[in-house]
Amino acid sequence: MEVSEIVDAIDIVEYIGQYVDLEQKGREYWGLSCFKEENTPSFSVDPEKKVFADFSSGISGNLVEFVVQHDKVSVSQAIKILKKYANIKDDDGGASGTIRLEATKVAKKYRDRIRHAPISTAKPLPSNIMSQYEFRRDKLQLWADEGITFKTMFDFGVRYDAFDDRIVYPIKDFDGNIISVSGRTCDPNWKEKKLRKYTYLQSIGTLNTIYNISDSLDDVIAARELLIFEGAKSCMKAYDWDYRNCGALLTSHLSLNQMKYLIRLCSFNNVVLVFALDSDVDIRKDETITKLRKYARVEWVRNYNNLLADKESPVDRGLEVWEQLYMNRIKLY
């Protein structure tokens, strides 16, 4: 199937409308740029010519170019994304395929609720920023005693900051850029000294990321399931047990920016969301999580049979307890 046929088979206004709040003015549709912050709409879509133009950033072209620029992928990857969106299979024998608009409808329903969500102010840090820290087993033993292997710590970029006496690890955005470094003090008297247990080298603002998702995305899509923990260490413990499809909210609730990402992830990849937050969190009381039920299958790893103590992660009691909790997860209706 030719690229032009794929582009012709998809309504460009419907597709771009997932990411830009478009308003018709004459024959064109206008909205705020999704590539650059602005207050006056300078992003236009021409449905007849099937092209877009973003005058604030200078980016323009057809739908393939939009996907390339918006998703930061190659042309071949963009074509695959569009074929999946339109439900066009390689064995269609040149047929145009049936347009699948479900993902568009899902995103559009929620778009108005999330368009005013705060934008993360975190800026990418140098890609080599973790090289200034050491991999010291004597200091990282603190986490090894909690059940995280040194190999997993190395894989997740966990290091030791000698200047501040902290265990540190990178926080990445959805595209894999390091946007902050989280640090956990090694001082056993941190409470008495009124030190912060966890700190960030740079504020990550409004949580426009999910910890580890940029590294685990392929595993998530392959498993069609995303295990969502509260903290980074829970991801590392699960990783040690070969659960590679993991992410963490870095807090006890779901932000609007995180929800927007999950809606898109589930719409295009049929991913099941399995929330495995700490034992004191009832996700049924989280309004943002419960809204996800309209757009994806949401499951909950709860404190089954009180196997966990207060504020424990589902992975804190070891593999056997985790598997009991995981096997007894429930679906949110």
C-alpha positions in Angstrom: 0.0 0.0 0.0 1.4 3.4 -1.0 2.1 6.1 1.6 -0.3 8.4 -0.2 -3.1 5.9 0.2 -2.5 5.6 3.9 -2.6 9.4 4.3 -5.7 9.6 2.2 -7.4 7.0 4.3 -7.1 9.0 7.5 -9.0 12.2 8.4 -6.1 14.5 9.2 -8.4 16.8 11.3 -9.5 13.8 13.4 -6.0 12.5 13.9 -4.3 15.8 14.8 -7.3 16.7 16.9 -6.1 14.1 19.4 -3.3 16.5 20.3 -4.5 19.9 19.2 -7.8 21.6 20.2 -8.8 22.6 16.7 -11.5 25.2 15.8 -12.8 25.6 12.2 -12.2 29.0 10.6 -13.3 29.0 7.0 -11.9 25.9 5.2 -9.1 25.5 7.7 -8.8 24.4 11.3 -6.7 26.4 13.8 -5.3 25.8 17.3 -2.4 26.3 19.6 0.9 24.7 18.6 1.8 21.3 20.0 5.4 21.9 19.2 6.0 25.2 20.9 4.3 27.1 23.7 2.2 30.0 22.5 -0.9 32.1 23.5 -2.2 32.9 20.0 -3.2 30.0 17.7 -0.8 29.7 14.8 -1.3 26.0 14.0 -3.4 25.2 11.0 -4.8 22.1 9.3 -6.1 22.1 5.8 -8.4 19.0 5.4 -8.7 19.4 1.6 -5.0 19.4 1.0 -4.4 17.1 3.9 -1.5 19.2 5.3 -0.7 21.1 8.5 1.4 24.1 9.1 2.8 25.3 12.5 3.9 28.9 12.0 5.4 29.2 15.4 7.9 26.4 15.0 8.1 26.4 11.2 7.1 22.7 11.0 4.7 21.7 8.3 3.8 18.9 5.9 1.4 15.9 5.6 0.3 13.5 8.3 3.4 11.4 8.1 5.5 14.5 8.8 3.3 15.3 11.8 3.8 11.9 13.3 7.6 12.1 12.7 7.8 15.5 14.5 5.2 14.9 17.2 6.3 11.3 18.2 10.0 11.9 17.4 10.2 8.8 15.2 11.5 7.9 11.7 9.4 8.0 8.6 9.1 4.2 8.5 8.0 4.2 12.2 5.5 7.0 11.5 3.9 4.9 8.7 3.6 1.9 11.0 1.9 4.1 13.6 -0.6 5.4 11.0 -1.3 1.9 9.6 -2.0 0.7 13.1 -4.3 3.6 13.7 -6.2 3.0 10.5 -6.2 -0.8 11.1 -4.4 -1.3 7.8 -2.6 -4.6 7.7 0.3 -5.5 5.4 -1.7 -8.4 3.9 -4.6 -6.1 2.8 -3.4 -6.6 -0.9 -3.5 -2.9 -1.5 -7.0 -2.4 0.0 -7.5 0.8 1.8 -8.5 -0.8 5.1 -11.1 0.2 7.5 -10.5 3.3 9.5 -10.4 2.7 13.2 -11.5 5.9 14.9 -11.8 4.5 18.4 -8.5 6.0 19.5 -9.4 9.4 18.2 -12.8 9.3 19.9 -11.3 8.3 23.2 -8.7 11.0 23.1 -11.1 13.7 21.9 -13.6 12.9 24.7 -10.9 13.6 27.3 -9.0 16.2 25.4 -11.1 19.1 26.7 -10.4 18.0 30.3 -6.7 17.7 29.9 -5.9 20.7 27.6 -5.5 22.9 30.6 -3.3 20.5 32.5 -0.1 22.1 33.8 2.9 21.6 31.5 6.1 20.2 33.0 8.7 22.9 33.5 11.6 20.3 33.7 14.3 20.8 31.1 16.5 18.0 29.9 19.8 17.7 31.7 23.1 16.6 30.0 22.9 13.0 28.9 26.1 12.2 30.7 25.1 13.7 34.1 25.2 10.4 35.9 28.9 10.0 35.0 29.9 12.3 37.9 28.6 9.7 40.4 30.2 6.5 41.6 29.0 2.9 41.6 30.1 2.0 45.1 28.8 -1.3 46.4 29.5 -0.4 50.0 27.2 2.5 49.8 24.6 0.8 47.6 24.4 -2.0 50.1 21.6 -0.1 51.7 19.4 -1.0 48.8 20.9 -4.4 48.3 19.7 -5.2 51.8 16.2 -4.3 50.7 16.3 -6.9 47.9 17.6 -5.0 44.9 20.6 -6.7 43.2 23.6 -4.7 42.2 23.1 -5.6 38.6 19.6 -4.1 38.6 20.9 -1.0 40.3 23.6 -0.7 37.6 21.0 -1.2 34.8 18.8 1.5 36.3 21.6 3.9 36.6 21.7 3.9 40.4 24.9 5.5 41.7 26.4 7.1 44.8 26.8 10.9 45.3 29.8 11.2 47.7 29.4 15.0 48.1 25.9 14.7 49.5 26.1 11.2 50.8 23.1 10.0 48.8 22.1 7.2 46.6 21.1 8.8 43.3 19.3 7.6 40.1 18.1 9.3 36.9 14.5 10.4 36.2 13.7 10.4 32.5 10.8 11.9 30.6 8.6 10.0 28.1 11.3 10.4 25.4 14.2 9.1 27.5 15.8 12.4 28.3 17.1 12.8 31.9 15.1 15.6 33.5 16.2 15.2 37.1 18.3 13.1 39.5 16.6 11.8 42.6 18.6 11.3 45.7 18.0 9.2 48.8 20.1 10.1 51.9 22.4 7.5 53.4 22.5 9.2 56.7 20.8 6.9 59.3 20.0 10.0 61.5 18.3 11.9 58.8 15.2 12.4 60.8 17.0 13.8 63.9 19.1 16.1 61.6 15.9 17.2 59.9 17.2 16.1 56.5 15.0 15.3 53.6 14.9 11.6 52.9 14.4 12.1 49.1 15.4 15.1 47.1 15.5 16.1 43.4 18.5 17.7 41.7 16.0 19.6 39.6 12.3 20.0 40.1 10.3 17.8 37.8 7.3 20.1 38.1 3.9 18.6 37.3 4.9 14.9 36.8 4.8 14.8 33.1 6.5 11.4 33.1 6.2 7.9 34.4 9.4 6.5 35.9 11.1 3.8 33.7 8.4 4.0 30.9 10.9 5.1 28.3 13.1 2.1 29.0 10.3 -0.5 29.5 7.9 0.6 26.7 8.8 -2.3 24.3 8.3 -4.8 27.2 5.0 -3.1 28.1 3.7 -3.3 24.5 4.8 -6.9 24.1 3.1 -7.9 27.4 0.1 -5.7 26.7 0.3 -4.8 30.4 1.8 -2.0 32.4 2.5 -2.6 36.1 2.3 0.8 37.8 4.0 1.1 41.2 4.3 4.1 43.4 8.1 4.3 43.8 11.2 3.7 41.7 12.6 1.0 44.0 9.4 -1.1 43.5 10.2 -1.1 39.7 13.7 -2.3 40.5 12.5 -5.1 42.7 10.0 -6.3 40.2 12.7 -6.1 37.5 14.8 -8.5 39.5 11.9 -11.0 39.2 11.8 -10.6 35.4 8.8 -8.3 35.5 10.1 -5.9 32.9 6.9 -4.1 32.0 7.0 -1.7 34.9 6.6 2.0 35.6 6.2 4.2 38.7 4.1 7.3 39.4 6.7 8.7 41.8 3.8 9.6 44.0 0.6 8.1 45.4 -1.8 9.6 42.8 -2.1 9.9 39.0 -1.5 13.3 37.4 -3.4 14.6 34.4 -0.3 14.5 32.3 0.3 10.9 33.2 -3.3 10.1 32.4 -3.1 11.7 29.0 -0.1 9.5 28.2 -1.8 6.3 29.4 -4.9 7.0 27.4 -2.9 7.2 24.3 -0.8 4.2 25.2 -3.8 2.0 25.8 -5.8 3.3 22.8 -3.1 2.3 20.3 -1.7 -0.8 22.0 -4.5 -2.4 24.0 -2.4 -2.3 27.2 -4.0 -3.3 30.5 -3.1 -0.9 33.4 -2.3 -2.8 36.6 -2.0 -0.4 39.6 0.2 -1.8 42.4 0.5 1.2 44.7 1.4 1.1 48.3 -0.9 -0.7 50.7 -2.4 2.5 52.2 -3.6 3.7 48.8 -7.1 2.9 47.6 -7.1 3.7 43.9 -10.9 3.7 43.8 -10.7 7.0 45.6 -8.4 8.5 43.0 -10.7 10.4 40.6 -8.1 10.5 37.9 -7.5 6.8 38.0 -11.2 5.9 38.1 -11.7 8.0 35.0 -9.3 5.8 33.1 -11.9 3.0 33.3 -13.7 4.7 30.4 -10.6 4.3 28.1 -8.7 1.3 29.3 -8.9 -1.9 31.4 -7.8 -0.9 34.9 -6.8 -3.5 37.5 -5.8 -3.2 41.1 -3.2 -5.1 43.1 -4.8 -4.5 46.5 -3.7 -5.6 50.0 -5.2 -9.1 49.6 -5.7 -10.9 52.9 -3.7 -8.1 54.7 -0.4 -9.6 53.5 1.2 -6.2 53.6 1.8 -3.8 56.6 0.7 -0.2 56.4 2.4 1.8 53.6 4.3 -1.2 52.2 4.7 -1.7 48.4 3.2 -5.0 47.0 6.8 -6.1 46.3 8.2 -5.4 49.7 7.5 -8.8 51.2 9.2 -10.8 48.5 8.3 -12.7 45.3 6.0 -15.2 46.9 3.8 -12.5 48.5 3.9 -10.4 45.3 2.7 -13.2 43.2 -0.2 -13.9 45.6 -1.2 -10.2 45.5 -0.8 -10.1 41.7 -2.8 -13.2 41.1 -5.6 -11.8 43.2 -5.8 -8.5 41.5 -9.2 -7.2 40.7 -10.7 -5.2 37.8 -12.1 -1.8 38.4 -15.7 -1.5 37.1 
